[in-house]
């Protein structure tokens, strides 16, 4: 079984509803987030009702434009967690109850030219409230932050989501005009379920492409263990091992009558291996995950302190604990970036041309 989520900046849901419904229904997405609905209290939900879906909406009240909503298939139980429209952010969060998975979906819109720090702070504070309680989170929307531009705003947006293990999976342009191609419609998730398919679709409604993701959710996800094989050679009784070798002398004598050199080597290897299998049998256990080489002991300590601060905040959500955690998180994130940059620079400066392109 799969679960699919999509998002499109529709730029007037009412005016484009006929085309929207014709293009969306064949895909049969489980959830479809929409931004820039341009709806108001004069538009009844029946006028934008999509067959087999329930529509949850949040209209902008103070001015024209904006507005967000989410279409949820009628067979998926849900509950509304948060619904907020301000000058800096419009966002709507619902909890979805799938047959074997519960997750929270956020539909997010950042109005162009809105105050950036207020937007980022609201995203961070909202995730800080939701993530400790729910865990599984998907965020979709038009963030109006171009991830193709390597600037502070893009870095901060990614860093905030990384705190909550949220990864952005769309990596192609989502809005294309005659003179630009930007990645501003984003899809973040932190689920371990395999991503079956993701990408963009041009449904010819606005200059934004539809973004989507399909997840495998029919069975619990199990990580492939890292199995390490080893022998406890320090436990070998040397006297017993020597006696065993002497007892096998007659068997080894047969090597001298074997003509083929490969057969000689094979017999010797088998005999030596049998001794070690007897005195130091092969054991297996789950090993540790490989750690990036730029993760130094100091960074490990900072990560430990950061995680401890976050766990403390989850137990008692005070502003002081949250600020302390944010300071540790920012300090750790910057340290990792600096160490990674230094490591890669060192590798490049001390590698041959062949190694650089390997």
Number of C-alpha atoms within 10 A of each C-alpha: 8 14 18 20 23 26 30 28 26 26 21 19 24 16 14 16 17 12 13 19 15 12 15 15 13 8 10 14 20 18 23 24 29 27 29 25 24 20 25 18 9 6 11 10 15 8 10 18 14 20 10 13 20 18 19 17 20 20 22 22 14 10 10 12 18 25 27 30 26 24 22 23 19 14 12 14 12 18 11 13 13 13 18 14 19 14 16 18 22 25 25 24 24 19 19 18 15 14 11 9 13 14 16 22 23 24 25 28 26 24 21 13 9 14 13 16 12 13 20 18 13 15 17 17 12 15 21 19 12 17 15 15 10 13 16 21 22 20 25 27 27 26 21 17 19 20 23 14 12 9 11 9 16 15 12 14 18 16 19 21 19 16 17 19 17 20 18 18 15 20 14 16 20 25 20 14 9 6 5 8 14 18 21 21 28 23 27 22 21 17 18 14 17 12 16 12 11 18 18 20 14 15 17 14 20 16 16 26 22 25 26 24 21 19 18 17 20 13 11 11 12 8 7 7 11 11 10 11 10 11 15 12 12 8 9 14 11 11 9 11 15 12 10 14 16 12 10 13 10 10 13 15 10 11 17 8 8 12 9 9 9 10 12 16 12 11 16 15 11 10 16 11 13 13 16 16 12 12 18 19 14 13 10 10 11 11 11 10 8 7 8 8 10 17 16 14 9 11 17 13 13 19 19 14 16 21 15 13 20 23 15 15 20 17 10 11 14 11 10 10 17 19 13 14 21 17 13 20 22 16 15 21 17 13 18 19 12 12 16 16 13 13 15 13 11 11 13 13 10 11 11 11 9 7 10 11 7 6
